[in-house]
Amino acid sequence: MAAADLDSLVRYALDTIPITVAVLDDDGDIVWTDREWREFAEENDMTGDPGSVGVNYLEVTDAAEDEFATEASDGLRSVLDGETESFTLEYPCHSPNQQRWFLMWVASFTHEGREYATVAHFDITERVRRERELRETTERLDAIIEASPEAIILTGRDGTVKLWNEGATRMFGWEEADVVGQRDPTIPPEIREQYEADLKRVLSETSLEGIESIRRTREGEVLDVSVSAAPIHDATGVVIGAMSVVRDISTLKDREQELERKTTELEALNRVVRHDIRNDMQVTFAWLDAIREHVDEEGEEYVEKVVTTTEHVVDLTETARHLVEATVGDDISDTVEPLALAPVLRAELEKRREMYPDATFEVDGELPNVRVAASGALSSVFGNLLNNAVQHNDSDHPTVELSVTVGDEEVQVRVADDGPGVPDEHKETIFGKGEKGLESDGTGIGLYLVDTLVRGYGGTVSVSDNDPTGAVFTVTLPTAA
């Protein structure tokens, strides 16, 4: 191939490369530009010949009052004067519509005894944008890590600390400079073996979440902590360390122990009180039976009132038992089983008819043969609602009506009374612990117990107005097979 043909081939080849290229002589005049150079000039509305041939590149850069242009001029002169063989510069070149960044690359060469320089501009906009996004993400992450109230510690594969945030300093007392490059000083000797095993698991791509352990402060105090850890990867996906988040749960553990102690005491007290009350009530019943033989008809009436009150006291011990079980015992949902509803309602209705002979208890229709998801404490739910219907009633002869509606997936039991009703402002709070009416004979825990138990069964309880007067308590329970 002839030299002229080869030169033409090289020029065509250069025009296919997406790089803006110009060749300058030793005076800085442009002697040749590629297609990318010309197209870039046209796209950016450059005045004059888009090829820029004959234009002195040094004069262009000198005329631009810009720190990057000045640096470009100095670098270009150093190459043209033979002081350096090449020069590079990254610089912004923004248009009205977008932000762009370029890399300027200059290198010298000799042709037929004369010095020339190749000037190339590479579009590095995407790379700069990615670097900025990465830097911003890193800065945000650093800010989050430093602002975190928890201790965040990065441990390398060699077991030394690589990162130690302010939260770790506040929690343990050591400054970052004290621990970076060293073994984690918070690990007490008695758990070192377990710590090493957990670290090995994390470095083997296993995350840990909420592991309870202990750590030691600079002053020697031992803290109860919760540790979550995950592997950290480099850009190639290789695990380079473990990131741990350590939370001080010492106060929480203290509260748990105090709660356990109080729960144990409450359960013991409940057993003792129920046992003693029941024993005393059995003695009271025996005395009442003996008294009946020594009283007239008028006295018998008072004996029956004492019997009713005594039965009510016994009933309260059951309410107390169910309340303790619901609040400090096992999860109520763990005791749920299919339970026939009708026998429970009949038993509670019969008890209340005996306890409140002046009240009328009615049933709307037949009690359905249906099973609900509940526990043995379901009797306390309806016992308390029936008690409530009488105790809150201002009538000498209260009337209470019970009705049941069976659906596909739930059963609704309505307990309606003809008392004064529940004011609207109390409908949302009436199921709170300790709530009771001003004239109530109740303990203030009945409706709270009802709500606690029913929610534990997966149901709901609500109160609405009766027509023409009174309140309606509606218990909704899920049906069971």
Summary of the structure (lengths in Angstrom):
residues: 481
radius of gyration: 43.5
end to end distance: 94.2
largest distance: 144.4
contacts: 1387
relative contact order: 0.05
helix: 44%
strand: 26%
